[in-house]
Amino acid sequence: MNHIWLFVVAGGAALLGFALAFGMMKEDPRRNAFALLGAAFFAVVAVGVSSYVSSLATAPIQAADRERSEEKLPAGPAHNEELPGK
């Protein structure tokens, strides 16, 4: 399901980029060719960096404290039944 959202979001951004590039090229092709080449270069660099970062090891998914010992400590959360005056 995550890949579907990736393609939806990235596809929408790509369609918008193609529409803007088409409009720019129709107006003045010589002036905008350098800008479009620069944008394409940065897009390729961004894809490369994102694929590198996604391949790195990340933090563990499991919590470090699986026994929930924070609730067993002396200063644990107070329950309404244990409050003074109840």
PDB file of N, CA, C and O in Angstrom, chain B, residues numbered from 101:
ATOM      1  N   MET B 101       0.815  -1.189   0.000  1.00  0.00           N
ATOM      2  CA  MET B 101       0.000   0.000   0.000  1.00  0.00           C
ATOM      3  C   MET B 101       0.862   1.259   0.000  1.00  0.00           C
ATOM      4  O   MET B 101       0.491   2.269  -0.597  1.00  0.00           O
ATOM      5  N   ASN B 102       2.010   1.198   0.668  1.00  0.00           N
ATOM      6  CA  ASN B 102       2.890   2.359   0.695  1.00  0.00           C
ATOM      7  C   ASN B 102       3.423   2.698  -0.693  1.00  0.00           C
ATOM      8  O   ASN B 102       3.619   3.868  -1.022  1.00  0.00           O
ATOM      9  N   HIS B 103       3.654   1.670  -1.502  1.00  0.00           N
ATOM     10  CA  HIS B 103       4.164   1.931  -2.845  1.00  0.00           C
ATOM     11  C   HIS B 103       3.121   2.619  -3.722  1.00  0.00           C
ATOM     12  O   HIS B 103       3.464   3.421  -4.591  1.00  0.00           O
ATOM     13  N   ILE B 104       1.868   2.307  -3.494  1.00  0.00           N
ATOM     14  CA  ILE B 104       0.809   2.967  -4.267  1.00  0.00           C
ATOM     15  C   ILE B 104       0.811   4.460  -3.980  1.00  0.00           C
ATOM     16  O   ILE B 104       0.713   5.273  -4.899  1.00  0.00           O
ATOM     17  N   TRP B 105       0.922   4.824  -2.700  1.00  0.00           N
ATOM     18  CA  TRP B 105       0.949   6.248  -2.350  1.00  0.00           C
ATOM     19  C   TRP B 105       2.204   6.915  -2.887  1.00  0.00           C
ATOM     20  O   TRP B 105       2.166   8.081  -3.281  1.00  0.00           O
ATOM     21  N   LEU B 106       3.316   6.189  -2.907  1.00  0.00           N
ATOM     22  CA  LEU B 106       4.542   6.751  -3.476  1.00  0.00           C
ATOM     23  C   LEU B 106       4.339   7.097  -4.943  1.00  0.00           C
ATOM     24  O   LEU B 106       4.715   8.183  -5.383  1.00  0.00           O
ATOM     25  N   PHE B 107       3.746   6.176  -5.704  1.00  0.00           N
ATOM     26  CA  PHE B 107       3.529   6.432  -7.118  1.00  0.00           C
ATOM     27  C   PHE B 107       2.486   7.529  -7.353  1.00  0.00           C
ATOM     28  O   PHE B 107       2.596   8.295  -8.310  1.00  0.00           O
ATOM     29  N   VAL B 108       1.482   7.603  -6.488  1.00  0.00           N
ATOM     30  CA  VAL B 108       0.473   8.652  -6.628  1.00  0.00           C
ATOM     31  C   VAL B 108       1.094  10.022  -6.397  1.00  0.00           C
ATOM     32  O   VAL B 108       0.901  10.941  -7.194  1.00  0.00           O
ATOM     33  N   VAL B 109       1.836  10.157  -5.307  1.00  0.00           N
ATOM     34  CA  VAL B 109       2.429  11.449  -4.984  1.00  0.00           C
ATOM     35  C   VAL B 109       3.526  11.817  -5.984  1.00  0.00           C
ATOM     36  O   VAL B 109       3.559  12.935  -6.497  1.00  0.00           O
ATOM     37  N   ALA B 110       4.411  10.878  -6.251  1.00  0.00           N
ATOM     38  CA  ALA B 110       5.495  11.157  -7.187  1.00  0.00           C
ATOM     39  C   ALA B 110       4.960  11.356  -8.606  1.00  0.00           C
ATOM     40  O   ALA B 110       5.476  12.188  -9.352  1.00  0.00           O
ATOM     41  N   GLY B 111       3.939  10.605  -8.976  1.00  0.00           N
ATOM     42  CA  GLY B 111       3.353  10.771 -10.310  1.00  0.00           C
ATOM     43  C   GLY B 111       2.687  12.125 -10.477  1.00  0.00           C
ATOM     44  O   GLY B 111       2.788  12.749 -11.534  1.00  0.00           O
ATOM     45  N   GLY B 112       2.005  12.580  -9.430  1.00  0.00           N
ATOM     46  CA  GLY B 112       1.390  13.911  -9.487  1.00  0.00           C
ATOM     47  C   GLY B 112       2.432  14.999  -9.616  1.00  0.00           C
ATOM     48  O   GLY B 112       2.257  15.941 -10.389  1.00  0.00           O
ATOM     49  N   ALA B 113       3.518  14.881  -8.866  1.00  0.00           N
ATOM     50  CA  ALA B 113       4.593  15.868  -8.965  1.00  0.00           C
ATOM     51  C   ALA B 113       5.259  15.817 -10.337  1.00  0.00           C
ATOM     52  O   ALA B 113       5.618  16.857 -10.891  1.00  0.00           O
ATOM     53  N   ALA B 114       5.425  14.621 -10.886  1.00  0.00           N
ATOM     54  CA  ALA B 114       6.031  14.494 -12.206  1.00  0.00           C
ATOM     55  C   ALA B 114       5.129  15.085 -13.281  1.00  0.00           C
ATOM     56  O   ALA B 114       5.613  15.764 -14.187  1.00  0.00           O
ATOM     57  N   LEU B 115       3.825  14.839 -13.194  1.00  0.00           N
ATOM     58  CA  LEU B 115       2.900  15.426 -14.168  1.00  0.00           C
ATOM     59  C   LEU B 115       2.910  16.952 -14.112  1.00  0.00           C
ATOM     60  O   LEU B 115       2.888  17.618 -15.147  1.00  0.00           O
ATOM     61  N   LEU B 116       2.942  17.497 -12.907  1.00  0.00           N
ATOM     62  CA  LEU B 116       3.016  18.942 -12.765  1.00  0.00           C
ATOM     63  C   LEU B 116       4.320  19.471 -13.342  1.00  0.00           C
ATOM     64  O   LEU B 116       4.325  20.497 -14.022  1.00  0.00           O
ATOM     65  N   GLY B 117       5.411  18.792 -13.082  1.00  0.00           N
ATOM     66  CA  GLY B 117       6.700  19.203 -13.642  1.00  0.00           C
ATOM     67  C   GLY B 117       6.715  19.143 -15.154  1.00  0.00           C
ATOM     68  O   GLY B 117       7.245  20.048 -15.799  1.00  0.00           O
ATOM     69  N   PHE B 118       6.139  18.089 -15.741  1.00  0.00           N
ATOM     70  CA  PHE B 118       6.089  17.986 -17.201  1.00  0.00           C
ATOM     71  C   PHE B 118       5.217  19.085 -17.808  1.00  0.00           C
ATOM     72  O   PHE B 118       5.540  19.630 -18.864  1.00  0.00           O
ATOM     73  N   ALA B 119       4.120  19.403 -17.138  1.00  0.00           N
ATOM     74  CA  ALA B 119       3.253  20.470 -17.643  1.00  0.00           C
ATOM     75  C   ALA B 119       3.962  21.817 -17.589  1.00  0.00           C
ATOM     76  O   ALA B 119       3.859  22.606 -18.528  1.00  0.00           O
ATOM     77  N   LEU B 120       4.669  22.086 -16.516  1.00  0.00           N
ATOM     78  CA  LEU B 120       5.422  23.343 -16.421  1.00  0.00           C
ATOM     79  C   LEU B 120       6.549  23.389 -17.448  1.00  0.00           C
ATOM     80  O   LEU B 120       6.776  24.421 -18.079  1.00  0.00           O
ATOM     81  N   ALA B 121       7.249  22.276 -17.613  1.00  0.00           N
ATOM     82  CA  ALA B 121       8.329  22.243 -18.605  1.00  0.00           C
ATOM     83  C   ALA B 121       7.788  22.440 -20.012  1.00  0.00           C
ATOM     84  O   ALA B 121       8.398  23.143 -20.817  1.00  0.00           O
ATOM     85  N   PHE B 122       6.657  21.831 -20.315  1.00  0.00           N
ATOM     86  CA  PHE B 122       6.056  21.996 -21.642  1.00  0.00           C
ATOM     87  C   PHE B 122       5.680  23.459 -21.885  1.00  0.00           C
ATOM     88  O   PHE B 122       5.930  23.995 -22.964  1.00  0.00           O
ATOM     89  N   GLY B 123       5.086  24.093 -20.892  1.00  0.00           N
ATOM     90  CA  GLY B 123       4.727  25.504 -21.036  1.00  0.00           C
ATOM     91  C   GLY B 123       5.932  26.398 -21.194  1.00  0.00           C
ATOM     92  O   GLY B 123       5.913  27.348 -21.977  1.00  0.00           O
ATOM     93  N   MET B 124       6.993  26.093 -20.446  1.00  0.00           N
ATOM     94  CA  MET B 124       8.212  26.905 -20.563  1.00  0.00           C
ATOM     95  C   MET B 124       8.858  26.729 -21.927  1.00  0.00           C
ATOM     96  O   MET B 124       9.331  27.699 -22.518  1.00  0.00           O
ATOM     97  N   MET B 125       8.883  25.515 -22.427  1.00  0.00           N
ATOM     98  CA  MET B 125       9.518  25.270 -23.725  1.00  0.00           C
ATOM     99  C   MET B 125       8.707  25.856 -24.878  1.00  0.00           C
ATOM    100  O   MET B 125       9.274  26.265 -25.891  1.00  0.00           O
ATOM    101  N   LYS B 126       7.398  25.897 -24.728  1.00  0.00           N
ATOM    102  CA  LYS B 126       6.574  26.494 -25.783  1.00  0.00           C
ATOM    103  C   LYS B 126       6.806  28.009 -25.855  1.00  0.00           C
ATOM    104  O   LYS B 126       6.713  28.606 -26.928  1.00  0.00           O
ATOM    105  N   GLU B 127       7.110  28.628 -24.701  1.00  0.00           N
ATOM    106  CA  GLU B 127       7.290  30.072 -24.670  1.00  0.00           C
ATOM    107  C   GLU B 127       8.623  30.486 -25.293  1.00  0.00           C
ATOM    108  O   GLU B 127       8.644  31.317 -26.201  1.00  0.00           O
ATOM    109  N   ASP B 128       9.729  29.921 -24.822  1.00  0.00           N
ATOM    110  CA  ASP B 128      11.053  30.263 -25.349  1.00  0.00           C
ATOM    111  C   ASP B 128      11.988  29.078 -25.135  1.00  0.00           C
ATOM    112  O   ASP B 128      12.575  28.948 -24.061  1.00  0.00           O
ATOM    113  N   PRO B 129      12.135  28.215 -26.130  1.00  0.00           N
ATOM    114  CA  PRO B 129      12.899  26.971 -25.947  1.00  0.00           C
ATOM    115  C   PRO B 129      14.369  27.199 -25.604  1.00  0.00           C
ATOM    116  O   PRO B 129      14.918  26.483 -24.767  1.00  0.00           O
ATOM    117  N   ARG B 130      15.016  28.176 -26.228  1.00  0.00           N
ATOM    118  CA  ARG B 130      16.448  28.365 -26.000  1.00  0.00           C
ATOM    119  C   ARG B 130      16.744  28.863 -24.587  1.00  0.00           C
ATOM    120  O   ARG B 130      17.716  28.436 -23.964  1.00  0.00           O
ATOM    121  N   ARG B 131      15.920  29.748 -24.095  1.00  0.00           N
ATOM    122  CA  ARG B 131      16.174  30.339 -22.783  1.00  0.00           C
ATOM    123  C   ARG B 131      15.940  29.323 -21.658  1.00  0.00           C
ATOM    124  O   ARG B 131      16.653  29.345 -20.655  1.00  0.00           O
ATOM    125  N   ASN B 132      14.981  28.463 -21.808  1.00  0.00           N
ATOM    126  CA  ASN B 132      14.586  27.567 -20.724  1.00  0.00           C
ATOM    127  C   ASN B 132      15.251  26.197 -20.777  1.00  0.00           C
ATOM    128  O   ASN B 132      15.087  25.409 -19.845  1.00  0.00           O
ATOM    129  N   ALA B 133      15.982  25.894 -21.815  1.00  0.00           N
ATOM    130  CA  ALA B 133      16.620  24.580 -21.917  1.00  0.00           C
ATOM    131  C   ALA B 133      17.623  24.371 -20.785  1.00  0.00           C
ATOM    132  O   ALA B 133      17.692  23.283 -20.214  1.00  0.00           O
ATOM    133  N   PHE B 134      18.404  25.409 -20.452  1.00  0.00           N
ATOM    134  CA  PHE B 134      19.396  25.275 -19.376  1.00  0.00           C
ATOM    135  C   PHE B 134      18.712  25.047 -18.027  1.00  0.00           C
ATOM    136  O   PHE B 134      19.170  24.228 -17.229  1.00  0.00           O
ATOM    137  N   ALA B 135      17.624  25.764 -17.772  1.00  0.00           N
ATOM    138  CA  ALA B 135      16.903  25.594 -16.511  1.00  0.00           C
ATOM    139  C   ALA B 135      16.322  24.184 -16.399  1.00  0.00           C
ATOM    140  O   ALA B 135      16.355  23.583 -15.325  1.00  0.00           O
ATOM    141  N   LEU B 136      15.794  23.659 -17.497  1.00  0.00           N
ATOM    142  CA  LEU B 136      15.227  22.317 -17.468  1.00  0.00           C
ATOM    143  C   LEU B 136      16.308  21.250 -17.296  1.00  0.00           C
ATOM    144  O   LEU B 136      16.086  20.246 -16.620  1.00  0.00           O
ATOM    145  N   LEU B 137      17.469  21.461 -17.901  1.00  0.00           N
ATOM    146  CA  LEU B 137      18.573  20.519 -17.703  1.00  0.00           C
ATOM    147  C   LEU B 137      19.047  20.551 -16.241  1.00  0.00           C
ATOM    148  O   LEU B 137      19.366  19.508 -15.671  1.00  0.00           O
ATOM    149  N   GLY B 138      19.091  21.724 -15.649  1.00  0.00           N
ATOM    150  CA  GLY B 138      19.461  21.826 -14.235  1.00  0.00           C
ATOM    151  C   GLY B 138      18.443  21.135 -13.344  1.00  0.00           C
ATOM    152  O   GLY B 138      18.819  20.448 -12.394  1.00  0.00           O
ATOM    153  N   ALA B 139      17.163  21.307 -13.635  1.00  0.00           N
ATOM    154  CA  ALA B 139      16.118  20.650 -12.848  1.00  0.00           C
ATOM    155  C   ALA B 139      16.209  19.132 -12.992  1.00  0.00           C
ATOM    156  O   ALA B 139      16.033  18.406 -12.013  1.00  0.00           O
ATOM    157  N   ALA B 140      16.479  18.652 -14.199  1.00  0.00           N
ATOM    158  CA  ALA B 140      16.622  17.212 -14.407  1.00  0.00           C
ATOM    159  C   ALA B 140      17.838  16.671 -13.646  1.00  0.00           C
ATOM    160  O   ALA B 140      17.783  15.583 -13.072  1.00  0.00           O
ATOM    161  N   PHE B 141      18.926  17.434 -13.646  1.00  0.00           N
ATOM    162  CA  PHE B 141      20.121  17.018 -12.901  1.00  0.00           C
ATOM    163  C   PHE B 141      19.815  16.886 -11.414  1.00  0.00           C
ATOM    164  O   PHE B 141      20.171  15.886 -10.792  1.00  0.00           O
ATOM    165  N   PHE B 142      19.156  17.892 -10.843  1.00  0.00           N
ATOM    166  CA  PHE B 142      18.836  17.835  -9.417  1.00  0.00           C
ATOM    167  C   PHE B 142      17.826  16.725  -9.117  1.00  0.00           C
ATOM    168  O   PHE B 142      17.867  16.148  -8.030  1.00  0.00           O
ATOM    169  N   ALA B 143      16.939  16.419 -10.032  1.00  0.00           N
ATOM    170  CA  ALA B 143      16.005  15.314  -9.821  1.00  0.00           C
ATOM    171  C   ALA B 143      16.744  13.982  -9.775  1.00  0.00           C
ATOM    172  O   ALA B 143      16.444  13.129  -8.941  1.00  0.00           O
ATOM    173  N   VAL B 144      17.710  13.806 -10.674  1.00  0.00           N
ATOM    174  CA  VAL B 144      18.494  12.568 -10.680  1.00  0.00           C
ATOM    175  C   VAL B 144      19.317  12.453  -9.399  1.00  0.00           C
ATOM    176  O   VAL B 144      19.411  11.374  -8.814  1.00  0.00           O
ATOM    177  N   VAL B 145      19.911  13.561  -8.962  1.00  0.00           N
ATOM    178  CA  VAL B 145      20.683  13.548  -7.717  1.00  0.00           C
ATOM    179  C   VAL B 145      19.770  13.230  -6.531  1.00  0.00           C
ATOM    180  O   VAL B 145      20.158  12.464  -5.649  1.00  0.00           O
ATOM    181  N   ALA B 146      18.571  13.802  -6.497  1.00  0.00           N
ATOM    182  CA  ALA B 146      17.641  13.555  -5.398  1.00  0.00           C
ATOM    183  C   ALA B 146      17.228  12.087  -5.353  1.00  0.00           C
ATOM    184  O   ALA B 146      17.141  11.511  -4.268  1.00  0.00           O
ATOM    185  N   VAL B 147      16.974  11.474  -6.497  1.00  0.00           N
ATOM    186  CA  VAL B 147      16.610  10.059  -6.533  1.00  0.00           C
ATOM    187  C   VAL B 147      17.777   9.205  -6.042  1.00  0.00           C
ATOM    188  O   VAL B 147      17.578   8.242  -5.301  1.00  0.00           O
ATOM    189  N   GLY B 148      18.988   9.560  -6.455  1.00  0.00           N
ATOM    190  CA  GLY B 148      20.162   8.808  -5.998  1.00  0.00           C
ATOM    191  C   GLY B 148      20.377   8.912  -4.501  1.00  0.00           C
ATOM    192  O   GLY B 148      20.651   7.910  -3.841  1.00  0.00           O
ATOM    193  N   VAL B 149      20.255  10.118  -3.959  1.00  0.00           N
ATOM    194  CA  VAL B 149      20.440  10.305  -2.515  1.00  0.00           C
ATOM    195  C   VAL B 149      19.341   9.595  -1.741  1.00  0.00           C
ATOM    196  O   VAL B 149      19.614   8.968  -0.718  1.00  0.00           O
ATOM    197  N   SER B 150      18.113   9.681  -2.209  1.00  0.00           N
ATOM    198  CA  SER B 150      17.020   9.025  -1.489  1.00  0.00           C
ATOM    199  C   SER B 150      17.151   7.507  -1.530  1.00  0.00           C
ATOM    200  O   SER B 150      16.842   6.841  -0.542  1.00  0.00           O
ATOM    201  N   SER B 151      17.596   6.952  -2.633  1.00  0.00           N
ATOM    202  CA  SER B 151      17.774   5.500  -2.672  1.00  0.00           C
ATOM    203  C   SER B 151      18.934   5.070  -1.780  1.00  0.00           C
ATOM    204  O   SER B 151      18.887   3.998  -1.178  1.00  0.00           O
ATOM    205  N   TYR B 152      19.969   5.894  -1.690  1.00  0.00           N
ATOM    206  CA  TYR B 152      21.081   5.573  -0.784  1.00  0.00           C
ATOM    207  C   TYR B 152      20.625   5.634   0.672  1.00  0.00           C
ATOM    208  O   TYR B 152      20.938   4.737   1.455  1.00  0.00           O
ATOM    209  N   VAL B 153      19.899   6.669   1.035  1.00  0.00           N
ATOM    210  CA  VAL B 153      19.442   6.814   2.414  1.00  0.00           C
ATOM    211  C   VAL B 153      18.467   5.705   2.782  1.00  0.00           C
ATOM    212  O   VAL B 153      18.488   5.220   3.913  1.00  0.00           O
ATOM    213  N   SER B 154      17.613   5.296   1.849  1.00  0.00           N
ATOM    214  CA  SER B 154      16.652   4.232   2.159  1.00  0.00           C
ATOM    215  C   SER B 154      17.327   2.871   2.320  1.00  0.00           C
ATOM    216  O   SER B 154      16.746   1.965   2.916  1.00  0.00           O
ATOM    217  N   SER B 155      18.535   2.715   1.802  1.00  0.00           N
ATOM    218  CA  SER B 155      19.231   1.435   1.939  1.00  0.00           C
ATOM    219  C   SER B 155      20.020   1.344   3.243  1.00  0.00           C
ATOM    220  O   SER B 155      20.504   0.265   3.584  1.00  0.00           O
ATOM    221  N   LEU B 156      20.164   2.447   3.982  1.00  0.00           N
ATOM    222  CA  LEU B 156      20.919   2.429   5.233  1.00  0.00           C
ATOM    223  C   LEU B 156      20.115   1.754   6.341  1.00  0.00           C
ATOM    224  O   LEU B 156      18.889   1.665   6.279  1.00  0.00           O
ATOM    225  N   ALA B 157      20.826   1.292   7.336  1.00  0.00           N
ATOM    226  CA  ALA B 157      20.176   0.688   8.501  1.00  0.00           C
ATOM    227  C   ALA B 157      19.497   1.777   9.315  1.00  0.00           C
ATOM    228  O   ALA B 157      20.032   2.875   9.467  1.00  0.00           O
ATOM    229  N   THR B 158      18.331   1.473   9.831  1.00  0.00           N
ATOM    230  CA  THR B 158      17.580   2.451  10.601  1.00  0.00           C
ATOM    231  C   THR B 158      17.422   1.964  12.035  1.00  0.00           C
ATOM    232  O   THR B 158      17.924   0.900  12.397  1.00  0.00           O
ATOM    233  N   ALA B 159      16.735   2.734  12.831  1.00  0.00           N
ATOM    234  CA  ALA B 159      16.504   2.366  14.221  1.00  0.00           C
ATOM    235  C   ALA B 159      15.628   1.114  14.276  1.00  0.00           C
ATOM    236  O   ALA B 159      14.837   0.873  13.364  1.00  0.00           O
ATOM    237  N   PRO B 160      15.762   0.320  15.335  1.00  0.00           N
ATOM    238  CA  PRO B 160      14.937  -0.886  15.449  1.00  0.00           C
ATOM    239  C   PRO B 160      13.460  -0.534  15.597  1.00  0.00           C
ATOM    240  O   PRO B 160      13.102   0.494  16.171  1.00  0.00           O
ATOM    241  N   ILE B 161      12.625  -1.401  15.072  1.00  0.00           N
ATOM    242  CA  ILE B 161      11.191  -1.165  15.136  1.00  0.00           C
ATOM    243  C   ILE B 161      10.657  -1.493  16.521  1.00  0.00           C
ATOM    244  O   ILE B 161       9.760  -0.811  17.016  1.00  0.00           O
ATOM    245  N   GLN B 162      11.197  -2.532  17.153  1.00  0.00           N
ATOM    246  CA  GLN B 162      10.741  -2.934  18.481  1.00  0.00           C
ATOM    247  C   GLN B 162      11.257  -1.952  19.527  1.00  0.00           C
ATOM    248  O   GLN B 162      12.385  -1.469  19.430  1.00  0.00           O
ATOM    249  N   ALA B 163      10.443  -1.663  20.508  1.00  0.00           N
ATOM    250  CA  ALA B 163      10.866  -0.790  21.592  1.00  0.00           C
ATOM    251  C   ALA B 163      11.931  -1.489  22.432  1.00  0.00           C
ATOM    252  O   ALA B 163      11.970  -2.718  22.499  1.00  0.00           O
ATOM    253  N   ALA B 164      12.780  -0.711  23.061  1.00  0.00           N
ATOM    254  CA  ALA B 164      13.852  -1.282  23.862  1.00  0.00           C
ATOM    255  C   ALA B 164      13.316  -1.932  25.133  1.00  0.00           C
ATOM    256  O   ALA B 164      13.908  -2.888  25.635  1.00  0.00           O
ATOM    257  N   ASP B 165      12.213  -1.428  25.654  1.00  0.00           N
ATOM    258  CA  ASP B 165      11.663  -1.923  26.913  1.00  0.00           C
ATOM    259  C   ASP B 165      10.359  -2.660  26.629  1.00  0.00           C
ATOM    260  O   ASP B 165       9.283  -2.062  26.666  1.00  0.00           O
ATOM    261  N   ARG B 166      10.455  -3.958  26.347  1.00  0.00           N
ATOM    262  CA  ARG B 166       9.271  -4.737  25.991  1.00  0.00           C
ATOM    263  C   ARG B 166       8.445  -5.135  27.206  1.00  0.00           C
ATOM    264  O   ARG B 166       7.258  -5.428  27.065  1.00  0.00           O
ATOM    265  N   GLU B 167       9.044  -5.155  28.401  1.00  0.00           N
ATOM    266  CA  GLU B 167       8.322  -5.564  29.604  1.00  0.00           C
ATOM    267  C   GLU B 167       7.549  -4.414  30.229  1.00  0.00           C
ATOM    268  O   GLU B 167       6.874  -4.613  31.240  1.00  0.00           O
ATOM    269  N   ARG B 168       7.624  -3.235  29.668  1.00  0.00           N
ATOM    270  CA  ARG B 168       6.955  -2.037  30.186  1.00  0.00           C
ATOM    271  C   ARG B 168       7.319  -1.809  31.647  1.00  0.00           C
ATOM    272  O   ARG B 168       6.448  -1.601  32.491  1.00  0.00           O
ATOM    273  N   SER B 169       8.609  -1.852  31.933  1.00  0.00           N
ATOM    274  CA  SER B 169       9.074  -1.705  33.311  1.00  0.00           C
ATOM    275  C   SER B 169       8.871  -0.283  33.837  1.00  0.00           C
ATOM    276  O   SER B 169       8.985  -0.066  35.043  1.00  0.00           O
ATOM    277  N   GLU B 170       8.581   0.667  32.995  1.00  0.00           N
ATOM    278  CA  GLU B 170       8.352   2.021  33.492  1.00  0.00           C
ATOM    279  C   GLU B 170       7.121   2.088  34.379  1.00  0.00           C
ATOM    280  O   GLU B 170       7.011   2.991  35.209  1.00  0.00           O
ATOM    281  N   GLU B 171       6.196   1.154  34.221  1.00  0.00           N
ATOM    282  CA  GLU B 171       5.013   1.134  35.077  1.00  0.00           C
ATOM    283  C   GLU B 171       5.247   0.356  36.371  1.00  0.00           C
ATOM    284  O   GLU B 171       4.396   0.384  37.261  1.00  0.00           O
ATOM    285  N   LYS B 172       6.365  -0.328  36.494  1.00  0.00           N
ATOM    286  CA  LYS B 172       6.669  -1.092  37.698  1.00  0.00           C
ATOM    287  C   LYS B 172       7.613  -0.336  38.631  1.00  0.00           C
ATOM    288  O   LYS B 172       7.878  -0.806  39.737  1.00  0.00           O
ATOM    289  N   LEU B 173       8.114   0.793  38.225  1.00  0.00           N
ATOM    290  CA  LEU B 173       9.048   1.568  39.034  1.00  0.00           C
ATOM    291  C   LEU B 173       8.305   2.269  40.166  1.00  0.00           C
ATOM    292  O   LEU B 173       7.090   2.447  40.080  1.00  0.00           O
ATOM    293  N   PRO B 174       9.011   2.673  41.231  1.00  0.00           N
ATOM    294  CA  PRO B 174       8.343   3.334  42.353  1.00  0.00           C
ATOM    295  C   PRO B 174       7.624   4.623  41.955  1.00  0.00           C
ATOM    296  O   PRO B 174       6.597   4.951  42.549  1.00  0.00           O
ATOM    297  N   ALA B 175       8.115   5.336  41.003  1.00  0.00           N
ATOM    298  CA  ALA B 175       7.499   6.601  40.598  1.00  0.00           C
ATOM    299  C   ALA B 175       6.627   6.395  39.365  1.00  0.00           C
ATOM    300  O   ALA B 175       6.590   7.250  38.480  1.00  0.00           O
ATOM    301  N   GLY B 176       5.937   5.285  39.305  1.00  0.00           N
ATOM    302  CA  GLY B 176       5.084   4.975  38.168  1.00  0.00           C
ATOM    303  C   GLY B 176       3.867   5.877  38.110  1.00  0.00           C
ATOM    304  O   GLY B 176       3.674   6.695  39.010  1.00  0.00           O
ATOM    305  N   PRO B 177       3.063   5.759  37.113  1.00  0.00           N
ATOM    306  CA  PRO B 177       1.886   6.607  36.992  1.00  0.00           C
ATOM    307  C   PRO B 177       0.876   6.321  38.096  1.00  0.00           C
ATOM    308  O   PRO B 177       0.674   5.171  38.486  1.00  0.00           O
ATOM    309  N   ALA B 178       0.250   7.373  38.591  1.00  0.00           N
ATOM    310  CA  ALA B 178      -0.733   7.224  39.663  1.00  0.00           C
ATOM    311  C   ALA B 178      -2.078   6.831  39.070  1.00  0.00           C
ATOM    312  O   ALA B 178      -2.483   7.329  38.019  1.00  0.00           O
ATOM    313  N   HIS B 179      -2.752   5.938  39.755  1.00  0.00           N
ATOM    314  CA  HIS B 179      -4.093   5.549  39.360  1.00  0.00           C
ATOM    315  C   HIS B 179      -5.084   6.293  40.251  1.00  0.00           C
ATOM    316  O   HIS B 179      -4.762   6.613  41.395  1.00  0.00           O
ATOM    317  N   ASN B 180      -6.261   6.568  39.753  1.00  0.00           N
ATOM    318  CA  ASN B 180      -7.240   7.347  40.511  1.00  0.00           C
ATOM    319  C   ASN B 180      -7.625   6.669  41.825  1.00  0.00           C
ATOM    320  O   ASN B 180      -7.915   7.352  42.807  1.00  0.00           O
ATOM    321  N   GLU B 181      -7.631   5.336  41.858  1.00  0.00           N
ATOM    322  CA  GLU B 181      -8.019   4.615  43.066  1.00  0.00           C
ATOM    323  C   GLU B 181      -6.951   4.748  44.160  1.00  0.00           C
ATOM    324  O   GLU B 181      -7.260   4.602  45.342  1.00  0.00           O
ATOM    325  N   GLU B 182      -5.713   5.021  43.779  1.00  0.00           N
ATOM    326  CA  GLU B 182      -4.617   5.077  44.744  1.00  0.00           C
ATOM    327  C   GLU B 182      -4.315   6.475  45.233  1.00  0.00           C
ATOM    328  O   GLU B 182      -3.408   6.639  46.049  1.00  0.00           O
ATOM    329  N   LEU B 183      -5.017   7.476  44.785  1.00  0.00           N
ATOM    330  CA  LEU B 183      -4.768   8.841  45.213  1.00  0.00           C
ATOM    331  C   LEU B 183      -5.235   9.047  46.650  1.00  0.00           C
ATOM    332  O   LEU B 183      -6.236   8.461  47.063  1.00  0.00           O
ATOM    333  N   PRO B 184      -4.521   9.875  47.421  1.00  0.00           N
ATOM    334  CA  PRO B 184      -4.954  10.122  48.795  1.00  0.00           C
ATOM    335  C   PRO B 184      -6.290  10.849  48.832  1.00  0.00           C
ATOM    336  O   PRO B 184      -6.573  11.696  47.984  1.00  0.00           O
ATOM    337  N   GLY B 185      -7.099  10.515  49.810  1.00  0.00           N
ATOM    338  CA  GLY B 185      -8.398  11.153  49.970  1.00  0.00           C
ATOM    339  C   GLY B 185      -9.503  10.499  49.175  1.00  0.00           C
ATOM    340  O   GLY B 185     -10.614  11.027  49.140  1.00  0.00           O
ATOM    341  N   LYS B 186      -9.253   9.394  48.549  1.00  0.00           N
ATOM    342  CA  LYS B 186     -10.291   8.697  47.772  1.00  0.00           C
ATOM    343  C   LYS B 186     -10.892   7.583  48.562  1.00  0.00           C
ATOM    344  O   LYS B 186     -11.780   6.887  48.070  1.00  0.00           O
TER     345      LYS B 186
END
